[in-house]
């Protein structure tokens, strides 16, 4: 590694640590004060709230790492530009492309570390944090199996759902058992699928078994469709169903294969699967964007203007990436295209900025 590359690497790592502490601290404090009221209302100890936030730190780190890399790159090259170090390097025959070498190395290493971190630490901590939030704070009486099955204990009833499609607000393989006050089975509903509409569930291909108390015999009735009002909404299911960030890449891929084998739509999970690969590479793209922004700024306002432009880039990427993922979930874009479009578009803009840099 050359002296220049060694210097740039050392400075970026130094400011990266400072920026990460600052960004993660702000994120965590805001999230803590948004959630603390819920903990207090449920009478939960402050120690549980702090433990909950501690469990969320790895997820915050994974989300904020690319942002920290972008801002630290802008700060380092902004300081170098302000102190005429960039001018001195150019006068010595060092091109902007020579300055890219350490950035590419750091970006690729960071992408690998972020992917590994997101596969090993984040699923474990987020799963525990979600259980605390749902079971101990929101009091959701829910048990989720190791696969896709959802079991919910409602008011004198137990609901079993084989699969929930959040994008279409559709449930499949529904079994509802209803009990009386003595916990005796009085009714059972079995439906092939259900659709949420206007605050009610429309169940299709339904078998309804009701206990006739006089004869103590269950009467059977079959319906092509029937409306049932359940104390259950798609938002409730979305909160309790196992999320993609709670699964590693291999777990999510196996989960998708099982869903597809049983004939269910796994489009949303396929989008998340490709996103797990695409997102870490934004570390490299953001670092290249950082030097491109710095080279476009004047020497006097290199840091302030650079950080402002960097924040604009961050918001553009998050908005565009989320928009593309939504299109993928809605089956308007193929999953792989939805996951990579924002990266490709931003990379093209960055390359254009670097090619036109002075």
Secondary structure, 3 states (H helix, E strand, C coil): CCHHHHHHHHHHHHHHHHHHHHHHHHHHHHHHHHHHHHHHHCCCCHHHHHHHHHHHHHHHHHHHHHHHHHHHHHHHHHHHHHCCHHHHHHHCCCCHHHHHHHHHHHHHHHHHHHHHHHHHHHHHHHHHHHHHHHHHHCCCCEEECCCCCEEEEECCEEEEEEEEECCCCEEEEEEEEEECCCCCEEEEEEEEEEEEECCEEEEEEEEEEEEECCCCEEEEEEEEEEEECCCCCHHHHHHHCCCHHHCCHHHHHHHHHHHHHCCCCCHHHHHHHHHHHHHHHHHHHHHHHHHHHHHHCCCCCHHHHHHHHHHHHHHHHHHHHHHHHHHHHCCCCCHHHHHHHHHHHHHHHHHHHHHCCC
